[in-house]
């Protein structure tokens, strides 16, 4: 598979991976090995980042669209994410509320669809 696909499956920011990872092709066996026995570079990326947008959004409790609305377009480190959480800016509070409303509506619609099937 392409390195971008493997990085996504590993939950890491592709541009922060070693050059040999980005330049090659990752087999299913290699991916399984990286997941089962992550090398130090992978453990370090997972621990400290920089992290991909999906993971940043997850750690902040918002959507990736919320990140874009906030103007966050770059990968962030764990320390940067924690600083945002500690600061708890107005935009983060709003985006968390919006995301929770979206999730609640999604759950309501899913339950309605389930009941309609019965």
TORTORPA-301126 format. One record per residue (C-alpha): x, y, z. Coordinates in steps of 0.001 Angstrom, whole numbers, plus 500000, padded with zeros to 6 digits. Layout:
XYZ;...
This chain:
500000500000500000;501005503601499610;502801505239502528;499921507717502949;497474504848503443;499793503107505895;500331506348507846;496580506836508097;496108503276509348;498897503851511888;497369507167512970;500445509274512234;501227512357510173;502904511144506977;505288514103506626;506727513355510096;507589509741509265;511129508722508267;512112509196504625;512462505434504053;508827504977505153;507572507765502848;509649506605499879;508646502955499880;505637500734499646;504246499126502802;503048495543502580;500203494211504710;502750492129506675;504936495192507279;501904497177508455;500913494365510811;504465494273512170;504503498049512686;501215497798514568;502307494837516690;505864496004517380;506106499729516697;509669501026516283;510825503971518389;510040506551515666;506433505351515526;506031505304519309;507479508826519458;505117510125516751;502106508599518456;503156510012521802;504298513531520854;503227514166517260;502958516056515104;499511514538514708;497209514405511652;494066516557511599;491734513653512387;493604512875515585;493855516552516573;490099516901516172;489509513734518187;491792514892521006;490005518266521107;486533516700520913;485553518490517702;485182517740514004;487855518253511365;485559520926509906;485708522658513279;489495522658513027;489262524336509634;486807526940510924;489273527683513729;492042528169511172;494041525113512248;495422523682509037;498812522370510159;499707519281512135;500055519929515875;502149518309518572;500696516856521748;502001519883523677;500258522284521283;497004520346521568;497246520336525362;497908524089525356;494711524660523355;492772522431525748;494193524270528765;493394527671527245;489884526471526269;489260529347523819;485740530405522865;486015528769519444;486820525406521079;483816525657523405;481538526476520424;482966523710518254;482582521136521042;478940522150521468;478360521973517720;480005518566517527;477964517216520444;474752518490518832;475749516795515579;476494513516517373;473191513660519264;471267514267516039;473169511463514327;472256509082517173;468607510221517054;468384509550513325;470050506178513694;467591505200516420;464657506453514318;465848504373511354;466161501320513603;462626501814514926;461261502336511417;462720498956510396;460860497130513162;
